[in-house]
Amino acid sequence: MPDTNETSTIHLDVTGLLCPMPVLRARRSLDLMTTGQMLIITASDPASVQDMPAFCKMGGHTLHMARVTDDKYVFEIEKGQSNPELASNVIPIRQAQR
C-alpha cells in the first residue's frame, strides 16, 4: 500500500460538481503535484465511478482505491510520471485554409 502520510497527500473535494468538472479539477491538482504524491478526491457525481479510472489510465496515474462512503465516492490516486514524449506526439487539428 502506498505511503499516504499527510506531507505527500492532497485532498480535493469536488462534491456537488457534475461531469466533467471532477476530472478537470483532479487534472488541475495533479498537474501541480510531484510524481508519487497522493491525491484523495471526494465526489458526489455517480459518473465519476467510470470517469476517474479512465482518466487515471489515460494520464498515467495509479488509482489505488475507489470506495463509496456516506453516498460519496472517494478515490485515492497516485500521480504518475509525466511523459513529455506523449505530449510531443499529439498532432494538432489542422486549421481551415483561408
Rosetta silent file (secondary structure, phi, psi, omega in degrees, C-alpha in Angstrom):
SEQUENCE: MPDTNETSTIHLDVTGLLCPMPVLRARRSLDLMTTGQMLIITASDPASVQDMPAFCKMGGHTLHMARVTDDKYVFEIEKGQSNPELASNVIPIRQAQR
SCORE:     score description
SCORE:     0.000 S_00000001
   1 L     0.000  140.563 -176.288    0.000    0.000    0.000 S_00000001
   2 L   -69.715  159.497  177.007    1.334    3.446   -0.848 S_00000001
   3 L   -75.308  116.247 -178.966    2.556    5.908    1.729 S_00000001
   4 L  -114.770   38.532  177.505   -0.379    8.235    2.411 S_00000001
   5 L   -69.532  159.320 -172.098    1.120   10.419    5.118 S_00000001
   6 H   -63.302  -22.453 -178.450   -0.158   13.976    5.213 S_00000001
   7 H   -73.065  -23.573 -178.686    3.044   15.509    3.799 S_00000001
   8 H  -115.357   12.932 -177.417    2.581   13.770    0.460 S_00000001
   9 E  -117.790  132.432  176.057   -1.222   13.681    0.308 S_00000001
  10 E  -113.094  138.155  178.064   -3.507   16.337   -1.174 S_00000001
  11 E  -107.700  135.334 -179.995   -7.266   16.298   -0.532 S_00000001
  12 E  -131.278  121.094  179.199   -9.718   17.528   -3.168 S_00000001
  13 E  -105.837  112.808  179.523  -13.444   17.881   -2.509 S_00000001
  14 E  -117.509   26.660  178.063  -15.499   18.083   -5.707 S_00000001
  15 L   -64.401  141.959 -178.292  -18.866   17.209   -4.194 S_00000001
  16 L    90.550  -13.295  179.405  -21.714   18.981   -5.916 S_00000001
  17 L   -95.419  142.130  179.574  -19.856   19.187   -9.238 S_00000001
  18 L  -105.548  162.662  179.003  -21.024   17.222  -12.264 S_00000001
  19 L   -51.467  134.667    7.389  -19.114   15.666  -15.137 S_00000001
  20 L   -96.929    7.635 -172.319  -16.629   16.752  -16.440 S_00000001
  21 H   -58.121  -41.434  178.696  -15.696   19.077  -13.567 S_00000001
  22 H   -58.182  -41.484  179.618  -14.474   16.429  -11.067 S_00000001
  23 H   -69.653  -40.192  179.795  -11.982   15.090  -13.614 S_00000001
  24 H   -64.640  -39.636  177.621  -10.909   18.575  -14.697 S_00000001
  25 H   -68.204  -37.642  177.113  -10.294   19.613  -11.088 S_00000001
  26 H   -63.098  -42.969  179.661   -8.385   16.371  -10.470 S_00000001
  27 H   -62.499  -43.552  179.436   -6.217   17.051  -13.500 S_00000001
  28 H   -60.089  -44.343  179.538   -5.505   20.599  -12.339 S_00000001
  29 H   -64.768  -45.588 -178.803   -4.464   19.339   -8.903 S_00000001
  30 H   -64.722  -32.693  177.934   -2.306   16.533  -10.296 S_00000001
  31 H   -62.174  -28.315 -178.623   -0.569   18.969  -12.660 S_00000001
  32 L   -90.404   -5.796 -176.046    0.665   20.894   -9.607 S_00000001
  33 L   -96.997  167.160  176.240    1.849   17.785   -7.755 S_00000001
  34 L  -100.936  156.674  179.845    5.071   15.796   -7.976 S_00000001
  35 L   -54.149  132.463  178.119    5.347   12.182   -9.064 S_00000001
  36 L    96.367  -16.979  177.252    4.404    9.791   -6.272 S_00000001
  37 L   -69.847  153.730 -179.845    2.215   12.207   -4.331 S_00000001
  38 E  -103.007  140.228  174.369   -1.276   11.021   -3.454 S_00000001
  39 E  -119.000  121.636  176.897   -4.499   12.826   -4.334 S_00000001
  40 E  -106.793  118.381 -175.409   -7.615   11.857   -2.392 S_00000001
  41 E  -110.484  133.723  172.852  -10.757   13.006   -4.180 S_00000001
  42 E  -113.308  121.852 -176.832  -14.254   13.107   -2.694 S_00000001
  43 E  -129.914  159.315  176.895  -17.001   13.339   -5.329 S_00000001
  44 L  -116.875  -11.206 -178.277  -20.789   13.088   -5.406 S_00000001
  45 L   -77.759  119.309  179.363  -21.326   12.603   -9.153 S_00000001
  46 L   -58.980  -25.275  178.692  -22.095    8.919   -9.938 S_00000001
  47 L   -66.129  -20.930 -179.709  -20.397    9.358  -13.336 S_00000001
  48 H   -63.853  -21.368  178.462  -17.081    9.759  -11.532 S_00000001
  49 H   -62.020  -35.337  176.457  -17.097    5.991  -10.937 S_00000001
  50 H   -91.224  -35.175 -173.868  -16.378    5.500  -14.648 S_00000001
  51 H   -69.305  -44.655 -175.322  -14.583    8.790  -15.294 S_00000001
  52 H   -63.939  -46.396  177.617  -11.810    8.627  -12.671 S_00000001
  53 H   -61.276  -40.195  179.253  -10.433    5.184  -13.625 S_00000001
  54 H   -65.364  -42.018  178.208  -10.438    6.160  -17.319 S_00000001
  55 H   -60.713  -44.976  179.699   -8.753    9.471  -16.514 S_00000001
  56 H   -61.598  -43.166 -179.290   -6.060    7.707  -14.455 S_00000001
  57 H   -63.271  -45.378 -179.030   -5.370    5.211  -17.212 S_00000001
  58 H   -69.637  -32.116 -176.732   -5.071    7.893  -19.893 S_00000001
  59 H   -90.463   -4.565  179.903   -2.963   10.175  -17.681 S_00000001
  60 L    78.374   21.420  178.158   -0.565    7.508  -16.434 S_00000001
  61 L   -98.144  160.620 -178.959   -1.714    7.829  -12.819 S_00000001
  62 E  -107.795  121.366  174.771   -2.396    4.920  -10.460 S_00000001
  63 E   -88.561  107.073 -177.495   -5.830    4.530   -8.921 S_00000001
  64 E   -82.691  -34.355 -177.410   -5.092    2.748   -5.647 S_00000001
  65 E  -156.970  143.357  171.943   -8.584    2.706   -4.213 S_00000001
  66 E  -135.948  130.683 -178.567  -12.143    3.715   -5.009 S_00000001
  67 E  -148.996  162.727  176.124  -14.890    3.360   -2.443 S_00000001
  68 E  -106.041  127.340  178.668  -18.320    4.685   -1.514 S_00000001
  69 E  -135.560  118.842  178.207  -18.600    6.434    1.851 S_00000001
  70 L    51.313   50.539  179.778  -21.798    8.147    3.026 S_00000001
  71 L    62.213   19.527  175.736  -23.190    8.472   -0.526 S_00000001
  72 E  -123.162  154.074 -179.477  -19.908    9.985   -1.713 S_00000001
  73 E  -104.317  128.815 -178.719  -17.237    8.471   -3.930 S_00000001
  74 E  -118.145  129.327 -178.798  -13.664    8.541   -2.673 S_00000001
  75 E  -123.428  134.589  175.295  -10.694    7.952   -4.984 S_00000001
  76 E  -112.029  112.109 -174.254   -7.043    7.585   -3.980 S_00000001
  77 E  -118.905  131.572  174.004   -4.817    8.441   -6.923 S_00000001
  78 E   -98.917  127.272 -179.978   -1.025    8.396   -7.067 S_00000001
  79 L   -64.180  129.985  177.488    0.418   10.883   -9.520 S_00000001
  80 L   -86.174  175.441 -179.929    2.259    9.148  -12.298 S_00000001
  81 L   -78.257  134.298  176.882    5.370   10.289  -14.024 S_00000001
  82 L   -65.344  144.164  178.690    4.869   12.941  -16.676 S_00000001
  83 L  -125.151   91.822 -177.769    5.715   11.779  -20.131 S_00000001
  84 H   -61.962  -21.386  178.063    6.649   14.734  -22.334 S_00000001
  85 H   -64.967  -35.284  178.465    7.027   12.347  -25.286 S_00000001
  86 H   -62.964  -43.487 -179.092    3.274   11.738  -25.240 S_00000001
  87 H   -65.274  -35.761 -177.966    2.576   15.455  -25.474 S_00000001
  88 H   -74.794  -16.414  179.398    5.021   15.871  -28.364 S_00000001
  89 L   -88.183   -2.042  179.778    3.278   13.103  -30.333 S_00000001
  90 L   -75.894  128.654  179.262   -0.036   14.941  -30.363 S_00000001
  91 L   -96.281  122.704 -178.236   -0.884   16.165  -33.817 S_00000001
  92 L   -67.367  153.810  176.006   -2.728   19.482  -33.743 S_00000001
  93 L   -67.574  134.827  179.530   -6.026   19.852  -35.560 S_00000001
  94 L   -72.120  135.852  177.547   -5.493   21.401  -38.933 S_00000001
  95 L   -86.977  148.576  179.264   -6.956   24.828  -39.298 S_00000001
  96 L   -63.318  138.296  177.788   -9.064   25.689  -42.295 S_00000001
  97 L   -78.615  143.975  179.959   -7.142   27.455  -45.002 S_00000001
  98 L  -102.540    0.000    0.000   -8.315   30.932  -45.909 S_00000001
